[in-house]
Amino acid sequence: MGGTPDILKFLRSEFKNKPNGIEIDLFFGGGTDPYTELKKQGVLEAYRVPIVLNRLRFPEPKTWGDLARPELFSWVRSADPRKSGSVHMAYEIILQAHGWERG
């Protein structure tokens, strides 16, 4: 989707059209400002990942490699690292730790 500005624009648009919920489970990155803004708008909720995984009967990922399991295909998403500093750094760390092929 892009970096934080693009994500916030999308979230604002979605909540304008669907004020009761937009079916997005997790928002990552962007520092503290986006969360402060979304909290003021009253659109944040606590989220417990294991409960959702249990409901879907997915194993809880414990390593980066676990996210590549076939049963999680299409359930794991990430921002474009060209537009998100947080995701770019996460990818850098993964590649430095595991190399190009495994990373």
C-alpha positions as CSV (number, residue, x, y, z in Angstrom):
1,M,0.0,0.0,0.0
2,G,2.9,2.4,0.7
3,G,4.2,4.2,3.7
4,T,2.5,5.8,6.7
5,P,1.0,8.8,4.8
6,D,-0.6,6.5,2.2
7,I,-1.9,4.1,4.9
8,L,-3.4,6.9,6.9
9,K,-5.1,8.4,3.9
10,F,-6.6,4.9,3.1
11,L,-7.7,4.4,6.7
12,R,-9.4,7.8,6.9
13,S,-11.2,7.1,3.6
14,E,-12.3,3.6,4.7
15,F,-13.6,4.7,8.1
16,K,-15.5,7.6,6.5
17,N,-17.4,5.0,4.5
18,K,-17.5,2.3,7.1
19,P,-17.5,3.9,10.6
20,N,-18.2,0.6,12.4
21,G,-15.1,-1.2,11.2
22,I,-12.9,-1.8,8.2
23,E,-11.7,-5.4,8.8
24,I,-8.0,-4.4,9.1
25,D,-6.3,-6.3,12.0
26,L,-2.9,-4.7,12.4
27,F,-1.1,-1.4,11.6
28,F,2.6,-1.4,12.0
29,G,5.3,1.4,11.8
30,G,5.2,5.1,11.3
31,G,6.3,6.1,14.8
32,T,3.8,7.3,17.5
33,D,2.1,10.1,15.6
34,P,-0.3,7.9,13.5
35,Y,-1.4,6.0,16.6
36,T,-2.1,9.2,18.5
37,E,-4.1,10.5,15.6
38,L,-6.1,7.3,15.1
39,K,-6.7,7.1,18.9
40,K,-8.1,10.7,18.8
41,Q,-10.4,9.6,16.0
42,G,-11.6,6.7,18.1
43,V,-10.8,4.0,15.6
44,L,-8.3,1.9,17.5
45,E,-9.1,-1.3,19.3
46,A,-6.9,-3.7,21.3
47,Y,-5.9,-6.7,19.2
48,R,-4.8,-10.1,20.4
49,V,-3.1,-12.0,17.6
50,P,-3.2,-15.5,19.1
51,I,-7.0,-15.3,19.4
52,V,-7.4,-14.6,15.7
53,L,-4.8,-17.3,14.8
54,N,-6.7,-19.8,17.0
55,R,-10.0,-18.9,15.3
56,L,-8.4,-19.5,11.9
57,R,-6.6,-22.6,13.1
58,F,-3.2,-21.2,12.1
59,P,-0.1,-22.0,14.1
60,E,1.4,-19.1,16.0
61,P,4.5,-17.8,14.1
62,K,7.5,-17.6,16.3
63,T,10.2,-16.8,13.7
64,W,10.4,-14.8,10.5
65,G,10.6,-18.1,8.7
66,D,7.3,-19.2,10.1
67,L,5.6,-16.3,8.2
68,A,6.5,-18.1,5.0
69,R,4.5,-21.2,5.8
70,P,2.1,-22.2,3.0
71,E,-1.0,-22.0,5.2
72,L,-0.2,-18.3,5.9
73,F,0.0,-17.5,2.2
74,S,-2.1,-14.3,1.4
75,W,-2.5,-13.6,5.2
76,V,0.8,-11.9,5.7
77,R,1.2,-8.4,4.2
78,S,3.8,-5.7,4.3
79,A,4.2,-2.1,3.2
80,D,6.4,-1.3,0.2
81,P,9.9,-0.8,1.6
82,R,10.5,2.0,-0.9
83,K,7.8,4.0,0.9
84,S,8.2,2.8,4.5
85,G,11.3,3.4,6.5
86,S,10.1,0.9,9.2
87,V,9.6,-1.9,6.7
88,H,12.8,-1.1,4.9
89,M,14.7,-1.5,8.1
90,A,12.9,-4.7,9.0
91,Y,13.9,-6.1,5.6
92,E,17.5,-4.9,6.1
93,I,17.7,-6.7,9.4
94,I,16.2,-9.9,8.0
95,L,18.6,-9.9,5.0
96,Q,21.6,-9.2,7.2
97,A,20.7,-12.0,9.6
98,H,19.7,-14.6,7.0
99,G,21.3,-13.6,3.7
100,W,19.6,-13.0,0.4
101,E,18.2,-16.5,-0.3
102,R,16.8,-17.3,3.2
103,G,15.9,-13.7,3.9
